[in-house]
């Protein structure tokens, strides 16, 4: 029965529905962040060791003032895709803590 129902739904509608869900997810606001806490998390997680004291001037790519959205920063933190930069699970760095770092990087532009 389920196969029949799915086959009767036009593919265009399913694509529209999937796109709408992705759009809604991208529009969700980040958790409210605190720049002072973000500076502390940035140092405690040793981000400053590679990205520089304020997210610039280190040996790793500059991450302050480059136009990263919260979602982009969160995605990179969760899955760096790099052999050098570690990925951070939500147990190691929460979404709130990433939001704090995001606000810190926005404040030091």
Secondary structure, DSSP 8 states (H G I E B T S, - for coil): -HHHHHHHS-HHHHHHHHHHHHHHHHHS------HHHHHHHHHHTTHHHHH-TTSSSSSS---SSS---HHHHHHHHH----SSS----TTTS-HHHHHHHHHHHHHT-
